[in-house]
């Protein structure tokens, strides 16, 4: 069962406190119903070198029609020059949970 109405948007941050702050601001703005913040080890190319850094990943649960607004908000309020903002479609899940996401992101 695919539900194209919902997505999970992911970004990362260099430190826990700014990641938690960004997560809370996005949820307060009703751009996501919830956000999960957790530590990850990232390996990536940057300025011609492979880097390995600890980061904090933020997963936002939201409606697909909020993707552009959420992306713009993250880009505007993020300290990275090029923040990761990736949206992945929800391909299934609890109808009650998805109803909750829709309700909490409604204006």
N, C-alpha and C positions, 0 to 999 in steps of 0.2 A: 504494500500500500504506500503510495507516494503522496505527500501533502506539500504541494509547492507554495503554500501560504506561509510556511515557517522556515527559519534559517538559524544557524549558529554562526555568529561572527567572532573571529579570533583575532587577538592582537597580543603583543608581548610588551613588557616594560622592564627597565634595567633594575628596578628595586621594588620591594614589596609595598611600601607605603604609597608611592605614587600610583602603583597598579590598583591598590584598594581604593584610593581616592578617585581615580578615573572610573572604576567600576561603579562606585556609589553615585557619582555624578550622572553617569549614563542612565542608571536605573531611576534616579530622581527625575530626570528629564523625560521618563517614560519611553525612552528609545529601546529599552530592553526590559523584560519582566524580571530577569535575574542575571547575575554574573557570578562566575566561579573564578577564583584567583588561586593559582598554585605554582610552585617552583618547577622550572624545567631547565635543562642544559641545552643550550642552542649552539649549533655549529653552522657557520654561514660564511659566504664570500662578502667582503666589504673592502673597498679601496684596494683591490688587487690581491688581497690576502685572505686565507682561511682563518676565521676567528672562532674561538670557543669561549662562551660566556654563560654564566648563570643568569637567567631571566625569570620573570613571572608572567605566566600566560593568563590571559583573561578570555573566558568564553562567555559571550552574551547570547541569551536565548531571546529571540524576537520574531516579529513578523517580516516576511520577505519585502513588503512594501516600505519598510523603514530602512532598508539596506543603504540607500544613498545618503539619507540623513545621518544615520549612525556612522557611516564611513567618514563623512565630512566632519562630524563632531570629534571623532577620534583623531583625525588628521589635524584639526585645529587645536586640540588640547593635549597633544602628545609632545614629548621632548625629543623624540627621534627625528632625524632629518627625513627618513623614509620609513614610517612605521608600517609594520605588517598589519594589513586589514584584509582578512580572507573570509568570505561568506560561503557556507556549505549548506545545501538544502537538507531539510529534515525529510527522511524517507519513510517515517513511520513513528509511532509513539502512542502514548495514552491520550485518548480524546479529551479526558478531563484536564490533563496537564496542558494540552494545546489550547483548550478553551481558556484556561487560566492565563496563559501567555497572551492570548488575544485580549482578554479583559484588562490585564495590567498594562498593556501598551496602548490602550485606547485613550484618546484625549477626551 
